[in-house]
Amino acid sequence: MIHPLLAHLHRFGLTRYETALGDRLDPVVKRIQGKDRKARTYQEMMRGLPAIEPSSIDLDQDRIRIGKPGDLDPDDRRIMREALKTMIPWRKGPFDVFGIPVDSEWDSSLKWDRVRPHLAPLKGQRILDIGSSCGYYMFRMCVDAPALVLGIEPYLTFFFQFQLLQRYIRDDRVFTLPLRLEAFPAMPGCFDTVFCMGILYHQRDPIQALKNIRPLLTSGGQLVMETLVLAQKGDAVLTPPGRYAKMNNVYAIPTVTRLEKWLGTAGFHHVRCVDVTPTTLDEQRPTDWINSESLDAFLDPLRPGLTVEGHPAPVRAVVMAQA
């Protein structure tokens, strides 16, 4: 489930990183294969999945489609639905899995539509997706024929969501490793493109995180940064003293100007902001597939321009940069 990437590193010209990756993965693998109760639940569920071949797959639509309803008999459909429900919350998507609509909290197609027009060609590239979740964006990237798409996703629910989807998509260019950014080994000049979307504001030291990302890229490689920003002019940053939109791990929300300075400090150049968009209830909303609150509960009901804590409501920017 995890080590197949290491077994195929030679295909991607990454053999020299095998030891470093193996050292970082070993303790995680031991935990997953050992006493982690959540991991045991997911692995048991995975063993019971229907052994079927989807009649078709479509990765080039807003709702990624795996198979068709007729591919499953009633018993297999029940098993599949139960497996998908076991993996709630589905944050990224949406998907159609053998006719079962998985309506994720985020309509991730909207963000992808904002990002994709600004990408340098991905064909033949080695790509890293930091905080890859269930792999929605990685699967969308596959349409452009990259050589390798590697995700790192430390949260086991999202990691196993990817494993379930990949069980049927079976794209041998796409992998996810259950690692945090700070646990990812030094792999200098390894990737042509790095996606870092929805991650930077969770870093205690965002400049250091950017400095850690920079060496991973080839010279001239592209960084795709998408993060929360303050929609005001000037050089400023919000450091929430408590929660932000009910999240307790948001450490810094910069203006675009400050974000561009951070990227310059970290060694990036040709930095340009290509999109600034407020998050709306069309993009992030509660569904039956998350079983938790969403954006509507994070905003002040009397002042929708503010979070419940009184901070500016979420606005996200897409910034492109080169190494």
N, C-alpha and C positions, 0 to 999 in steps of 0.2 A: 504493500500500500504506500510505503514511503521510500524504501530503498530502490525500487525500479529505476528511479532517476540516476542513482549512483551507478547502477549496472550499465547504463546507456550513455554515460558522460562522453565517451569517445565519439559518439554520433554528433555531438554538439561542440567538439573541441574544448571540452571542459575537464579533461582527465586530470589535469594538474591541481584541480580543486577538490578532488575526491576525498582526500584525507581530511581537509578542513571542514567540508560539509559533513562527513561522517562523524567527526568529533562533536560537532554541534547537534547532530541529530540523535546520537546514541542515547543521551539521557531522556530525550523526549520520547523516543521509541520505547524505551524501557517503561516509562510511565504509561504510555498508551496500551502497551501489551501487559501491563502489570495490574496495579490496584485502582486505576482510575475508573470509577463507577460509570461515569458518563461515556467514556470510551468503550467500556465493555457493552453497554446498552447499544451503542451505535454499531459496533462490530457484529453483535448478534443479529441486529436488524439487517445489516448488509448481507450476512450469510443466508438470510431467508428471502432475498429479493428474487423475483422471477428471472429465470435464465432464458431470456428472449432476445431476439435481434430486432431493433426498431426497423420498420419498413422504410422510413425516411427520416432525415434530420435536416433542420433548417436553422442555421446560425445567423442568417442575414436578415432577421426580422426583429422588430421591437420586442416581441415575445418569442424567445427562443423555443423552438418546437422539437421535441424528441418523440418520434414515433407517431402513431395515430391510434384513435380509440379502439379500432378493430384488432390491433396487435395483441390485446390482452383479453383473456376470458374473464368472467365475473370474479372468480376466486383470486386471480392474479391482480385484478384491478383493486380489489379490497386490500390485498397485501401492499400494493404500491402506495395507495392512498394513506394507509396506516404508517408506512415507512416515512413518507413525506411529512405527515403530521407529527411524527416523533421528533423531527428535526426543526420544529418551530423554535425560534423565530427565523423566518426567511426575510432578511433585510434587503437583499439585492435581487433583482429579477426584472420582469416577470418571465415565467416559463410555462410551457404546456408540455406535460409529461404523459405521453400516451392518452391524451385527451383530458387529463386532470389539470385544470388551471391553477397554477401556483402564483397567487397575486401577492407579491412581495410588498413590504412597507414602502420601499423606494421604487418608483418607476425609473429604473436606471437607464432606460432608453433615452430619456430626456437629457441626462448628463452626457451620454455617449454622442448624441447628436450635436451637442455643443463642442465636444472635444474633437471629434473625428475630422472635421474639415481643416483643422490646423495641424494635423500630424504630417510629418515627413513620411514617405512611403515605408510601410512595415514589411514589405516582401523581403524574405531572406534574412530578416533581422533576428537577433537574440534579444528577448524582451524580459524585463523583470517587472512584476506588478506587486508593489508593497501594500499589504493589507488587502489581499485579493478576494476575501470573503468566499462566496460560493463559486466564484469563477465566471460570473456573468460577463464582465468586460473581457476576460481572457478568451472566452469562447467567441465573442464578437470580433476580437482581433484576428482570429483564425481565418476569417473570410479573406484577409489580405495576405495570406500565405507566408507568415513568418517562419523562421527556421525552428525557433524554440520560444515558448512562453512559460516562464517560471513564476509562480506566485508564492508569496510567503504569507501565511495566515495562522496566527497563534491560537485563535479560539476554536476549540475542537468541534463545536457544533457546525461552524461554517466550513471547517476543514472536511468534515464528513459529508456535508452537503455537496461539496465539490466531488468527493469520491463517488457518491451516488450518481450524480449527473454524468461523470466521466465513465462510469460503468457501462453506460449505454451510448454516449457520444463516441467514446473510444478514439479520441484524437491523440496520436502518439507523439505530438509535439508539445503537449500541454501537461504541466505538472504543478502540484502545490506541495509545499513543505510547511510543517507546523512550527514555524519559527517567527520570533519577533525581529524587527529591524535591528535592534541592538545585539541580537544573538547571531545575526547573519554574518558569515565570515568575510574577511577581506578577499575580494575577487577582482583585482584591479583590471580595468579595461575590458571587462567581460561582456557588458551589455551595450547594445546599440541604442536602446530606448529603455527608460525607466519611468513607469507610471507610479505616482504617489498621490493618491486621490482620497481625501477624507481622513488623512493620517496626521498631518503636521501639527494640528492644534492639540493632539493628544501627546505630543512630545514635550517633556519637561524642559529640554534645551533644544529649541527648534533649529538654531544655527548649527549646533553640533550634529544634529540629525542630517541636515543638508550637507555638512562636511563629510559625513559618513557615506552619503549617497554619491557624491561627486566622483570619487575614485572608481566606483563600479562601472562608470560609463567609458566607452571608447572616446578618443579625442574627437570632438565635434558631435558626439552622441546627444540625443535629445532627452530632456526631462519634461515630463508632463505633470505639472503640479496643480492640483485642485484642492482648495481649502477654504475654510471660513475666513472672511475678511470684514473689516469695518468699511461701510459704504460712505466714507467721508474723505475729504481731501486732506492732504498733508501726511506728515510722518508721525504716526501714533500707533499704539498697541494697547489692547484691552487684556488685562490679566485678571480674570474673574477671581474674587476672593473666596468664593464658594462654588456653587454650581452655575452652569450656564445651560439654559434650556433643559434643566433637570439632569444634565450630565455633570458628574463630579470629577472628570478627568480632562477638562479643557483648560489648558495652561496659558495659551497666548493666541489672540486674534488680532492680526495686524491690519493696517490699511494696505492697499496695493503698493503704495510707495515704500512702506516699511518692508513688505515682503520682497520687493525687488531689491532692496538694499541687503536683506539677509542672503538672497541668492548670490549677489555680487560678492559679499564677504566670504561665502562658501566656495567661490571660485568659478561660478557660472558666468556666462556672457550671452550676448544677444537675448537678453531677458525681455519678454514682452507679454503684457496682459491681453488676452484675446477675448475674454468674456467675463462679465460680472452679472450675476443673476440672483435675485432674491429667491429663497426657497418657498414654494407655495404648497398649498394643500393638494394640488394636482400631482405634485412630485413626491411628497412624503405624507403618507396618510395611514390610519389604522386599517388593517384588513383581518380576515379570519386566519391569516397565516403568520401573525406575529404574537397575538395574545398578550398585548401590552399597549401602553400609551404611545402616541405618536405626536407629530408636530402640533395638532390642534390643542393638545393638552400642555404643550410647552410654551405657548404664547399667552400673554395677558389678554383675557377675553374682552376687556374694555379698551385696551390699547394694543391692537394687533401688531403694531410696529415695534413692540417690545416683548421680550421673553417674560415669563412669570417672575423672574428675579429683577426685572427692570433694565436688563441689558438690551442693546439693539438686536432686533430679530435676525435670524440667520440669513446671511448673504454669502454667496460662494463665488470665487473667482477661479478662472483657468489661466494659468501662467505657463508659458513655454520658455525653455532656456536650453542653452547648449553647454556642454562640458568643454 
